[in-house]
Amino acid sequence: MSEPRTIKKYPNRRLYDTVESRYITLADIRRLVIERIDFVVVDKKTQGDITRSILLQVIAEQEHGGESLMSQDFLSQVIRSYGGPTRGVIGNYLEQSLRQFASENGRGQQG
């Protein structure tokens, strides 16, 4: 398996795709996810992996842009689960449920 594509996030909040040698947007990150292109987002200043944070920004943008998938009640329940004893169980359950749903709908995980 090849190394994931590296996206660098600069202090000015811009994202730079090292493969395409250009600045990209959250919409471009969404496209990478949809196309199943493996990538990692690295903070240029700290060298830390901030991929999850960027993915959450993509989700927030989708939710704000009128393509709402998650209800306010669902989001509230997710927030309440942080720090609780069932945090890991809930995360695994949601992940497995989405995998099962995608598989049943012909869009199963490739791997």
MOPAC internal coordinates of N, CA, C and O (Angstrom, degrees):
PM7 1SCF
backbone

  N    0.0000 0     0.00 0     0.00 0    0    0    0
  C    1.4481 1     0.00 0     0.00 0    1    0    0
  C    1.5225 1   108.79 1     0.00 0    2    1    0
  O    1.2310 1   120.46 1   -42.70 1    3    2    1
  N    1.3217 1   116.73 1   137.30 1    3    2    1
  C    1.4533 1   120.67 1  -177.63 1    5    3    2
  C    1.5342 1   110.83 1   -78.74 1    6    5    3
  O    1.2310 1   121.47 1   -17.52 1    7    6    5
  N    1.3120 1   114.79 1   162.48 1    7    6    5
  C    1.4582 1   120.98 1   178.42 1    9    7    6
  C    1.5287 1   109.41 1   -66.40 1   10    9    7
  O    1.2310 1   120.32 1   -33.70 1   11   10    9
  N    1.3321 1   117.00 1   146.30 1   11   10    9
  C    1.4630 1   118.43 1   177.68 1   13   11   10
  C    1.5254 1   111.09 1   -68.00 1   14   13   11
  O    1.2310 1   121.13 1   -29.53 1   15   14   13
  N    1.3024 1   115.44 1   150.47 1   15   14   13
  C    1.4711 1   122.01 1   175.79 1   17   15   14
  C    1.5236 1   108.19 1   -62.70 1   18   17   15
  O    1.2310 1   120.26 1   -40.16 1   19   18   17
  N    1.3155 1   117.11 1   139.84 1   19   18   17
  C    1.4571 1   121.04 1   179.40 1   21   19   18
  C    1.5195 1   110.26 1  -101.91 1   22   21   19
  O    1.2310 1   121.75 1   -52.74 1   23   22   21
  N    1.3266 1   114.25 1   127.26 1   23   22   21
  C    1.4544 1   122.49 1   173.43 1   25   23   22
  C    1.5221 1   106.01 1  -112.08 1   26   25   23
  O    1.2310 1   120.53 1   -52.54 1   27   26   25
  N    1.3230 1   116.59 1   127.46 1   27   26   25
  C    1.4665 1   120.33 1  -179.95 1   29   27   26
  C    1.5214 1   109.28 1  -103.13 1   30   29   27
  O    1.2310 1   121.13 1   -46.20 1   31   30   29
  N    1.3407 1   115.44 1   133.80 1   31   30   29
  C    1.4614 1   120.82 1   175.98 1   33   31   30
  C    1.5183 1   107.63 1  -104.98 1   34   33   31
  O    1.2310 1   121.38 1   -60.82 1   35   34   33
  N    1.3121 1   114.97 1   119.18 1   35   34   33
  C    1.4552 1   121.33 1  -178.63 1   37   35   34
  C    1.5258 1   110.97 1   -88.32 1   38   37   35
  O    1.2310 1   119.95 1   -18.77 1   39   38   37
  N    1.3461 1   117.69 1   161.23 1   39   38   37
  C    1.4672 1   120.86 1  -179.36 1   41   39   38
  C    1.5342 1   113.31 1   -57.10 1   42   41   39
  O    1.2310 1   119.89 1   155.24 1   43   42   41
  N    1.3281 1   117.81 1   -24.76 1   43   42   41
  C    1.4631 1   120.36 1   178.38 1   45   43   42
  C    1.5270 1   111.90 1   -80.47 1   46   45   43
  O    1.2310 1   120.35 1  -169.23 1   47   46   45
  N    1.3309 1   116.93 1    10.77 1   47   46   45
  C    1.4634 1   126.32 1   177.26 1   49   47   46
  C    1.5251 1   113.36 1    73.79 1   50   49   47
  O    1.2310 1   120.02 1  -169.95 1   51   50   49
  N    1.3195 1   117.56 1    10.05 1   51   50   49
  C    1.4593 1   119.81 1   177.95 1   53   51   50
  C    1.5220 1   110.05 1   -87.51 1   54   53   51
  O    1.2310 1   121.19 1   -33.06 1   55   54   53
  N    1.3277 1   115.33 1   146.94 1   55   54   53
  C    1.4602 1   122.92 1   179.67 1   57   55   54
  C    1.5138 1   108.57 1  -105.67 1   58   57   55
  O    1.2310 1   120.68 1   -46.59 1   59   58   57
  N    1.3426 1   116.31 1   133.41 1   59   58   57
  C    1.4601 1   121.48 1  -177.69 1   61   59   58
  C    1.5228 1   109.57 1  -121.33 1   62   61   59
  O    1.2310 1   120.63 1   -59.67 1   63   62   61
  N    1.3222 1   116.41 1   120.33 1   63   62   61
  C    1.4606 1   123.00 1   178.41 1   65   63   62
  C    1.5218 1   108.19 1   -84.95 1   66   65   63
  O    1.2310 1   120.49 1   -64.44 1   67   66   65
  N    1.3312 1   116.66 1   115.56 1   67   66   65
  C    1.4688 1   120.33 1  -175.96 1   69   67   66
  C    1.5248 1   112.64 1   -75.61 1   70   69   67
  O    1.2310 1   119.58 1   162.87 1   71   70   69
  N    1.3277 1   118.41 1   -17.13 1   71   70   69
  C    1.4652 1   121.04 1   177.72 1   73   71   70
  C    1.5258 1   110.20 1   -82.72 1   74   73   71
  O    1.2310 1   120.63 1   134.07 1   75   74   73
  N    1.3282 1   116.40 1   -45.93 1   75   74   73
  C    1.4598 1   120.85 1  -179.25 1   77   75   74
  C    1.5234 1   112.71 1   -85.99 1   78   77   75
  O    1.2310 1   120.60 1   172.52 1   79   78   77
  N    1.3326 1   116.46 1    -7.48 1   79   78   77
  C    1.4764 1   122.78 1  -179.81 1   81   79   78
  C    1.5269 1   111.85 1    51.84 1   82   81   79
  O    1.2310 1   121.61 1  -127.32 1   83   82   81
  N    1.3345 1   114.53 1    52.68 1   83   82   81
  C    1.4643 1   119.38 1   178.63 1   85   83   82
  C    1.5163 1   109.63 1  -157.52 1   86   85   83
  O    1.2310 1   121.56 1   -21.07 1   87   86   85
  N    1.3366 1   114.61 1   158.93 1   87   86   85
  C    1.4522 1   119.89 1   174.08 1   89   87   86
  C    1.5226 1   108.70 1   -75.15 1   90   89   87
  O    1.2310 1   121.17 1   -36.45 1   91   90   89
  N    1.3404 1   115.37 1   143.55 1   91   90   89
  C    1.4544 1   120.31 1  -178.25 1   93   91   90
  C    1.5234 1   110.04 1  -128.60 1   94   93   91
  O    1.2310 1   121.02 1   -10.19 1   95   94   93
  N    1.3150 1   115.65 1   169.81 1   95   94   93
  C    1.4554 1   122.73 1  -179.35 1   97   95   94
  C    1.5323 1   109.88 1  -112.89 1   98   97   95
  O    1.2310 1   121.28 1    -3.52 1   99   98   97
  N    1.3248 1   115.15 1   176.48 1   99   98   97
  C    1.4600 1   119.42 1   174.50 1  101   99   98
  C    1.5243 1   110.71 1   -64.00 1  102  101   99
  O    1.2310 1   120.09 1   149.92 1  103  102  101
  N    1.3220 1   117.43 1   -30.08 1  103  102  101
  C    1.4693 1   120.56 1   176.04 1  105  103  102
  C    1.5260 1   110.10 1   -63.61 1  106  105  103
  O    1.2310 1   120.29 1   143.63 1  107  106  105
  N    1.3257 1   117.05 1   -36.37 1  107  106  105
  C    1.4751 1   120.69 1   176.80 1  109  107  106
  C    1.5268 1   110.51 1   -68.21 1  110  109  107
  O    1.2310 1   120.15 1   142.26 1  111  110  109
  N    1.3355 1   117.31 1   -37.74 1  111  110  109
  C    1.4635 1   121.11 1   176.31 1  113  111  110
  C    1.5258 1   108.81 1   -61.89 1  114  113  111
  O    1.2310 1   120.37 1   136.06 1  115  114  113
  N    1.3234 1   116.90 1   -43.94 1  115  114  113
  C    1.4653 1   121.58 1   178.10 1  117  115  114
  C    1.5284 1   110.26 1   -58.44 1  118  117  115
  O    1.2310 1   120.31 1   137.78 1  119  118  117
  N    1.3287 1   117.02 1   -42.22 1  119  118  117
  C    1.4631 1   121.47 1   178.99 1  121  119  118
  C    1.5248 1   110.70 1   -61.66 1  122  121  119
  O    1.2310 1   119.97 1   137.98 1  123  122  121
  N    1.3390 1   117.65 1   -42.02 1  123  122  121
  C    1.4667 1   121.10 1   177.53 1  125  123  122
  C    1.5245 1   110.84 1   -59.62 1  126  125  123
  O    1.2310 1   120.85 1   137.76 1  127  126  125
  N    1.3364 1   115.99 1   -42.24 1  127  126  125
  C    1.4668 1   120.44 1   179.48 1  129  127  126
  C    1.5233 1   110.04 1   -64.07 1  130  129  127
  O    1.2310 1   120.55 1   132.25 1  131  130  129
  N    1.3175 1   116.55 1   -47.75 1  131  130  129
  C    1.4689 1   120.94 1  -178.66 1  133  131  130
  C    1.5269 1   110.88 1   -61.44 1  134  133  131
  O    1.2310 1   120.56 1   141.78 1  135  134  133
  N    1.3214 1   116.54 1   -38.22 1  135  134  133
  C    1.4667 1   121.04 1  -179.80 1  137  135  134
  C    1.5274 1   112.28 1   -83.07 1  138  137  135
  O    1.2310 1   120.64 1  -176.48 1  139  138  137
  N    1.3354 1   116.38 1     3.52 1  139  138  137
  C    1.4699 1   122.58 1   177.69 1  141  139  138
  C    1.5322 1   112.47 1    59.10 1  142  141  139
  O    1.2310 1   120.93 1  -142.49 1  143  142  141
  N    1.3142 1   115.83 1    37.51 1  143  142  141
  C    1.4642 1   121.36 1   176.37 1  145  143  142
  C    1.5288 1   107.46 1   -89.04 1  146  145  143
  O    1.2310 1   120.79 1   -58.04 1  147  146  145
  N    1.3221 1   116.09 1   121.96 1  147  146  145
  C    1.4555 1   122.04 1  -178.20 1  149  147  146
  C    1.5317 1   108.91 1   -72.48 1  150  149  147
  O    1.2310 1   120.91 1   -51.59 1  151  150  149
  N    1.3410 1   115.86 1   128.41 1  151  150  149
  C    1.4600 1   119.50 1  -179.76 1  153  151  150
  C    1.5149 1   110.30 1  -147.75 1  154  153  151
  O    1.2310 1   121.43 1   -16.46 1  155  154  153
  N    1.3075 1   114.87 1   163.54 1  155  154  153
  C    1.4576 1   122.37 1   174.48 1  157  155  154
  C    1.5293 1   106.66 1  -135.21 1  158  157  155
  O    1.2310 1   120.78 1   -39.61 1  159  158  157
  N    1.3298 1   116.12 1   140.39 1  159  158  157
  C    1.4559 1   121.08 1   177.06 1  161  159  158
  C    1.5229 1   107.66 1  -106.70 1  162  161  159
  O    1.2310 1   121.05 1   -55.35 1  163  162  161
  N    1.3141 1   115.60 1   124.65 1  163  162  161
  C    1.4608 1   122.27 1  -176.42 1  165  163  162
  C    1.5198 1   109.48 1  -116.72 1  166  165  163
  O    1.2310 1   120.74 1   -48.15 1  167  166  165
  N    1.3228 1   116.18 1   131.85 1  167  166  165
  C    1.4541 1   121.18 1   175.13 1  169  167  166
  C    1.5288 1   107.75 1   -71.72 1  170  169  167
  O    1.2310 1   120.09 1   -60.38 1  171  170  169
  N    1.3001 1   117.43 1   119.62 1  171  170  169
  C    1.4667 1   122.28 1  -175.40 1  173  171  170
  C    1.5272 1   111.84 1   -60.39 1  174  173  171
  O    1.2310 1   120.29 1   144.57 1  175  174  173
  N    1.3215 1   117.05 1   -35.43 1  175  174  173
  C    1.4631 1   120.59 1  -176.78 1  177  175  174
  C    1.5281 1   112.52 1   -75.59 1  178  177  175
  O    1.2310 1   120.28 1   134.07 1  179  178  177
  N    1.3450 1   117.07 1   -45.93 1  179  178  177
  C    1.4615 1   120.33 1  -174.36 1  181  179  178
  C    1.5256 1   113.49 1  -100.19 1  182  181  179
  O    1.2310 1   120.41 1   166.91 1  183  182  181
  N    1.3347 1   116.82 1   -13.09 1  183  182  181
  C    1.4671 1   123.87 1  -174.93 1  185  183  182
  C    1.5343 1   112.50 1    66.47 1  186  185  183
  O    1.2310 1   120.47 1  -168.21 1  187  186  185
  N    1.3443 1   116.70 1    11.79 1  187  186  185
  C    1.4582 1   120.72 1   179.04 1  189  187  186
  C    1.5245 1   112.13 1   -77.41 1  190  189  187
  O    1.2310 1   120.95 1   -29.06 1  191  190  189
  N    1.3145 1   115.79 1   150.94 1  191  190  189
  C    1.4629 1   122.57 1   177.14 1  193  191  190
  C    1.5277 1   108.17 1   -79.91 1  194  193  191
  O    1.2310 1   120.41 1   -65.08 1  195  194  193
  N    1.3258 1   116.81 1   114.92 1  195  194  193
  C    1.4628 1   121.80 1  -179.14 1  197  195  194
  C    1.5284 1   111.33 1  -117.41 1  198  197  195
  O    1.2310 1   120.58 1  -154.86 1  199  198  197
  N    1.3191 1   116.50 1    25.14 1  199  198  197
  C    1.4566 1   121.30 1  -177.39 1  201  199  198
  C    1.5242 1   111.56 1   -56.77 1  202  201  199
  O    1.2310 1   119.82 1   132.20 1  203  202  201
  N    1.3119 1   117.94 1   -47.80 1  203  202  201
  C    1.4649 1   120.80 1  -178.09 1  205  203  202
  C    1.5188 1   111.38 1   -59.98 1  206  205  203
  O    1.2310 1   120.30 1   138.88 1  207  206  205
  N    1.3141 1   117.02 1   -41.12 1  207  206  205
  C    1.4610 1   121.15 1   179.19 1  209  207  206
  C    1.5329 1   111.12 1   -61.39 1  210  209  207
  O    1.2310 1   120.84 1   138.13 1  211  210  209
  N    1.3130 1   116.00 1   -41.87 1  211  210  209
  C    1.4629 1   120.42 1   179.63 1  213  211  210
  C    1.5281 1   110.18 1   -68.40 1  214  213  211
  O    1.2310 1   119.96 1   140.07 1  215  214  213
  N    1.3234 1   117.67 1   -39.93 1  215  214  213
  C    1.4661 1   120.41 1   177.51 1  217  215  214
  C    1.5293 1   110.87 1   -62.96 1  218  217  215
  O    1.2310 1   120.29 1   141.68 1  219  218  217
  N    1.3244 1   117.06 1   -38.32 1  219  218  217
  C    1.4584 1   120.25 1   176.12 1  221  219  218
  C    1.5338 1   110.95 1   -64.03 1  222  221  219
  O    1.2310 1   120.29 1   144.37 1  223  222  221
  N    1.3251 1   117.05 1   -35.63 1  223  222  221
  C    1.4628 1   120.19 1   176.19 1  225  223  222
  C    1.5232 1   111.06 1   -64.82 1  226  225  223
  O    1.2310 1   120.54 1   141.06 1  227  226  225
  N    1.3421 1   116.56 1   -38.94 1  227  226  225
  C    1.4654 1   120.47 1   177.61 1  229  227  226
  C    1.5284 1   109.35 1   -62.29 1  230  229  227
  O    1.2310 1   120.58 1   134.95 1  231  230  229
  N    1.3378 1   116.50 1   -45.05 1  231  230  229
  C    1.4628 1   120.43 1   178.94 1  233  231  230
  C    1.5246 1   110.15 1   -61.84 1  234  233  231
  O    1.2310 1   120.10 1   134.74 1  235  234  233
  N    1.3219 1   117.42 1   -45.26 1  235  234  233
  C    1.4662 1   121.05 1   179.81 1  237  235  234
  C    1.5281 1   110.85 1   -59.88 1  238  237  235
  O    1.2310 1   120.31 1   139.07 1  239  238  237
  N    1.3173 1   117.02 1   -40.93 1  239  238  237
  C    1.4623 1   121.08 1   178.79 1  241  239  238
  C    1.5284 1   110.60 1   -64.32 1  242  241  239
  O    1.2310 1   120.30 1   137.94 1  243  242  241
  N    1.3344 1   117.04 1   -42.06 1  243  242  241
  C    1.4656 1   121.12 1   178.49 1  245  243  242
  C    1.5326 1   110.30 1   -64.01 1  246  245  243
  O    1.2310 1   120.33 1   136.30 1  247  246  245
  N    1.3235 1   116.97 1   -43.70 1  247  246  245
  C    1.4585 1   121.33 1  -179.77 1  249  247  246
  C    1.5260 1   110.70 1   -65.21 1  250  249  247
  O    1.2310 1   120.15 1   140.92 1  251  250  249
  N    1.3053 1   117.31 1   -39.08 1  251  250  249
  C    1.4655 1   121.77 1  -178.49 1  253  251  250
  C    1.5258 1   111.39 1   -74.36 1  254  253  251
  O    1.2310 1   120.41 1   150.06 1  255  254  253
  N    1.3167 1   116.82 1   -29.94 1  255  254  253
  C    1.4585 1   121.12 1  -174.94 1  257  255  254
  C    1.5130 1   115.32 1   -81.96 1  258  257  255
  O    1.2310 1   119.77 1  -164.67 1  259  258  257
  N    1.3128 1   118.04 1    15.33 1  259  258  257
  C    1.4477 1   120.13 1   175.91 1  261  259  258
  C    1.5183 1   114.45 1    91.79 1  262  261  259
  O    1.2310 1   119.44 1   177.98 1  263  262  261
  N    1.3183 1   118.67 1    -2.02 1  263  262  261
  C    1.4652 1   121.48 1   177.83 1  265  263  262
  C    1.5235 1   109.60 1  -100.47 1  266  265  263
  O    1.2310 1   121.18 1  -133.27 1  267  266  265
  N    1.3013 1   115.34 1    46.73 1  267  266  265
  C    1.4580 1   121.19 1  -174.90 1  269  267  266
  C    1.5230 1   112.30 1   -59.47 1  270  269  267
  O    1.2310 1   121.22 1   -49.48 1  271  270  269
  N    1.3031 1   115.27 1   130.52 1  271  270  269
  C    1.4545 1   122.56 1   178.23 1  273  271  270
  C    1.5275 1   110.46 1  -113.08 1  274  273  271
  O    1.2310 1   121.12 1   148.06 1  275  274  273
  N    1.3239 1   115.47 1   -31.94 1  275  274  273
  C    1.4582 1   120.58 1  -174.00 1  277  275  274
  C    1.5256 1   110.52 1  -111.33 1  278  277  275
  O    1.2310 1   121.17 1   -47.18 1  279  278  277
  N    1.3314 1   115.36 1   132.82 1  279  278  277
  C    1.4618 1   120.16 1   178.73 1  281  279  278
  C    1.5273 1   110.14 1   -73.97 1  282  281  279
  O    1.2310 1   121.06 1   -16.61 1  283  282  281
  N    1.3101 1   115.58 1   163.39 1  283  282  281
  C    1.4555 1   120.05 1   177.03 1  285  283  282
  C    1.5237 1   110.24 1   -62.37 1  286  285  283
  O    1.2310 1   120.34 1   141.45 1  287  286  285
  N    1.3322 1   116.95 1   -38.55 1  287  286  285
  C    1.4580 1   120.87 1   178.90 1  289  287  286
  C    1.5310 1   110.81 1   -62.80 1  290  289  287
  O    1.2310 1   120.52 1   135.78 1  291  290  289
  N    1.3442 1   116.61 1   -44.22 1  291  290  289
  C    1.4668 1   120.69 1   178.28 1  293  291  290
  C    1.5273 1   110.38 1   -59.64 1  294  293  291
  O    1.2310 1   120.50 1   132.17 1  295  294  293
  N    1.3332 1   116.65 1   -47.83 1  295  294  293
  C    1.4658 1   120.62 1  -179.52 1  297  295  294
  C    1.5325 1   110.81 1   -61.45 1  298  297  295
  O    1.2310 1   120.47 1   140.37 1  299  298  297
  N    1.3180 1   116.71 1   -39.63 1  299  298  297
  C    1.4746 1   120.31 1   178.04 1  301  299  298
  C    1.5212 1   110.89 1   -62.92 1  302  301  299
  O    1.2310 1   120.45 1   138.41 1  303  302  301
  N    1.3284 1   116.74 1   -41.59 1  303  302  301
  C    1.4588 1   120.18 1   178.51 1  305  303  302
  C    1.5207 1   111.64 1   -64.88 1  306  305  303
  O    1.2310 1   120.28 1   141.26 1  307  306  305
  N    1.3176 1   117.07 1   -38.74 1  307  306  305
  C    1.4654 1   120.27 1   177.56 1  309  307  306
  C    1.5222 1   109.63 1   -62.45 1  310  309  307
  O    1.2310 1   120.33 1   134.62 1  311  310  309
  N    1.3241 1   116.97 1   -45.38 1  311  310  309
  C    1.4689 1   120.82 1   180.00 1  313  311  310
  C    1.5257 1   110.50 1   -61.20 1  314  313  311
  O    1.2310 1   120.42 1   138.79 1  315  314  313
  N    1.3229 1   116.80 1   -41.21 1  315  314  313
  C    1.4718 1   120.28 1   179.73 1  317  315  314
  C    1.5251 1   112.30 1   -64.69 1  318  317  315
  O    1.2310 1   120.31 1   153.06 1  319  318  317
  N    1.3173 1   117.01 1   -26.94 1  319  318  317
  C    1.4659 1   119.56 1  -176.97 1  321  319  318
  C    1.5260 1   112.87 1   -75.79 1  322  321  319
  O    1.2310 1   119.71 1   162.48 1  323  322  321
  N    1.3271 1   118.16 1   -17.52 1  323  322  321
  C    1.4636 1   120.28 1   178.54 1  325  323  322
  C    1.5156 1   109.83 1   -66.37 1  326  325  323
  O    1.2310 1   120.70 1   -44.92 1  327  326  325
  N    1.3134 1   116.27 1   135.08 1  327  326  325
  C    1.4559 1   121.32 1   178.36 1  329  327  326
  C    1.5124 1   114.57 1    82.10 1  330  329  327
  O    1.2310 1   120.58 1   171.00 1  331  330  329
  N    1.3162 1   116.50 1    -9.00 1  331  330  329
  C    1.4617 1   119.76 1  -179.63 1  333  331  330
  C    1.5197 1   111.03 1   -86.42 1  334  333  331
  O    1.2310 1   120.80 1   -11.89 1  335  334  333
  N    1.3177 1   116.08 1   168.11 1  335  334  333
  C    1.4683 1   120.43 1  -177.51 1  337  335  334
  C    1.5364 1   113.54 1   -67.69 1  338  337  335
  O    1.2310 1   120.10 1   160.84 1  339  338  337
  N    1.3255 1   117.42 1   -19.16 1  339  338  337
  C    1.4674 1   120.03 1  -177.32 1  341  339  338
  C    1.5254 1   112.72 1  -101.04 1  342  341  339
  O    1.2310 1   119.80 1  -169.60 1  343  342  341
  N    1.3253 1   117.99 1    10.40 1  343  342  341
  C    1.4677 1   122.39 1  -176.38 1  345  343  342
  C    1.5225 1   111.95 1   -50.61 1  346  345  343
  O    1.2310 1   119.87 1   127.61 1  347  346  345
  N    1.3186 1   117.85 1   -52.39 1  347  346  345
  C    1.4584 1   121.33 1  -178.05 1  349  347  346
  C    1.5141 1   112.87 1   -64.70 1  350  349  347
  O    1.2310 1   120.88 1   141.81 1  351  350  349
  N    1.3147 1   115.91 1   -38.19 1  351  350  349
  C    1.4608 1   121.03 1   179.87 1  353  351  350
  C    1.5308 1   109.85 1   -64.81 1  354  353  351
  O    1.2310 1   120.53 1   135.29 1  355  354  353
  N    1.3163 1   116.60 1   -44.71 1  355  354  353
  C    1.4676 1   120.42 1  -178.84 1  357  355  354
  C    1.5179 1   110.60 1   -64.44 1  358  357  355
  O    1.2310 1   120.07 1   135.98 1  359  358  357
  N    1.3213 1   117.47 1   -44.02 1  359  358  357
  C    1.4626 1   120.91 1   178.05 1  361  359  358
  C    1.5170 1   111.91 1   -59.50 1  362  361  359
  O    1.2310 1   120.52 1   134.31 1  363  362  361
  N    1.3314 1   116.61 1   -45.69 1  363  362  361
  C    1.4698 1   120.49 1   178.33 1  365  363  362
  C    1.5188 1   111.44 1   -64.22 1  366  365  363
  O    1.2310 1   120.51 1   139.28 1  367  366  365
  N    1.3274 1   116.64 1   -40.72 1  367  366  365
  C    1.4632 1   120.66 1   179.86 1  369  367  366
  C    1.5297 1   110.70 1   -62.15 1  370  369  367
  O    1.2310 1   120.27 1   132.85 1  371  370  369
  N    1.3181 1   117.09 1   -47.15 1  371  370  369
  C    1.4622 1   120.47 1  -179.60 1  373  371  370
  C    1.5317 1   111.11 1   -62.83 1  374  373  371
  O    1.2310 1   120.48 1   137.79 1  375  374  373
  N    1.3244 1   116.69 1   -42.21 1  375  374  373
  C    1.4600 1   120.76 1   179.38 1  377  375  374
  C    1.5337 1   111.37 1   -63.11 1  378  377  375
  O    1.2310 1   120.44 1   132.90 1  379  378  377
  N    1.3244 1   116.76 1   -47.10 1  379  378  377
  C    1.4630 1   120.72 1   179.69 1  381  379  378
  C    1.5258 1   111.31 1   -65.29 1  382  381  379
  O    1.2310 1   120.41 1   141.97 1  383  382  381
  N    1.3281 1   116.82 1   -38.03 1  383  382  381
  C    1.4646 1   120.29 1   179.11 1  385  383  382
  C    1.5276 1   111.15 1   -63.74 1  386  385  383
  O    1.2310 1   120.25 1   137.12 1  387  386  385
  N    1.3171 1   117.12 1   -42.88 1  387  386  385
  C    1.4636 1   120.25 1   178.64 1  389  387  386
  C    1.5260 1   111.59 1   -66.77 1  390  389  387
  O    1.2310 1   120.36 1   141.51 1  391  390  389
  N    1.3317 1   116.92 1   -38.49 1  391  390  389
  C    1.4660 1   119.81 1   176.24 1  393  391  390
  C    1.5250 1   111.24 1   -61.72 1  394  393  391
  O    1.2310 1   121.00 1   134.99 1  395  394  393
  N    1.3213 1   115.69 1   -45.01 1  395  394  393
  C    1.4607 1   121.08 1   179.46 1  397  395  394
  C    1.5214 1   110.35 1   -62.71 1  398  397  395
  O    1.2310 1   120.23 1   135.26 1  399  398  397
  N    1.3072 1   117.17 1   -44.74 1  399  398  397
  C    1.4602 1   121.73 1   179.06 1  401  399  398
  C    1.5269 1   111.04 1   -60.40 1  402  401  399
  O    1.2310 1   120.51 1   133.53 1  403  402  401
  N    1.3373 1   116.64 1   -46.47 1  403  402  401
  C    1.4671 1   120.57 1   179.32 1  405  403  402
  C    1.5229 1   111.21 1   -63.11 1  406  405  403
  O    1.2310 1   120.55 1   140.11 1  407  406  405
  N    1.3178 1   116.56 1   -39.89 1  407  406  405
  C    1.4577 1   121.09 1   179.90 1  409  407  406
  C    1.5306 1   111.09 1   -64.02 1  410  409  407
  O    1.2310 1   120.38 1   136.00 1  411  410  409
  N    1.3061 1   116.88 1   -44.00 1  411  410  409
  C    1.4659 1   121.90 1  -179.93 1  413  411  410
  C    1.5262 1   112.31 1   -68.06 1  414  413  411
  O    1.2310 1   120.34 1   157.92 1  415  414  413
  N    1.3133 1   116.96 1   -22.08 1  415  414  413
  C    1.4513 1   120.98 1  -178.29 1  417  415  414
  C    1.5270 1   112.25 1  -102.44 1  418  417  415
  O    1.2310 1   120.25 1  -162.02 1  419  418  417
  N    1.3292 1   117.13 1    17.98 1  419  418  417
  C    1.4612 1   121.30 1   174.69 1  421  419  418
  C    1.5032 1   115.66 1    75.45 1  422  421  419
  O    1.2310 1   120.34 1  -168.86 1  423  422  421
  N    1.3093 1   116.96 1    11.14 1  423  422  421
  C    1.4711 1   119.74 1   179.35 1  425  423  422
  C    1.5191 1   109.37 1  -119.14 1  426  425  423
  O    1.2310 1   120.24 1  -140.28 1  427  426  425
  N    1.3013 1   117.15 1    39.72 1  427  426  425
  C    1.4603 1   122.73 1  -175.16 1  429  427  426
  C    1.5192 1   112.90 1   -59.92 1  430  429  427
  O    1.2310 1   121.99 1   -21.20 1  431  430  429
  N    1.3080 1   113.80 1   158.80 1  431  430  429
  C    1.4637 1   121.28 1   178.08 1  433  431  430
  C    1.5144 1   110.41 1   -62.42 1  434  433  431
  O    1.2310 1   120.37 1   -45.93 1  435  434  433
  N    1.2988 1   116.89 1   134.07 1  435  434  433
  C    1.4597 1   120.93 1   173.04 1  437  435  434
  C    1.5181 1   106.81 1   -92.50 1  438  437  435
  O    1.2310 1   120.34 1   -38.81 1  439  438  437
  N    1.2755 1   116.95 1   141.19 1  439  438  437
  C    1.4546 1   114.59 1  -179.52 1  441  439  438
  C    1.3961 1   113.72 1   178.53 1  442  441  439
  O    1.2310 1   120.10 1   180.00 1  443  442  441

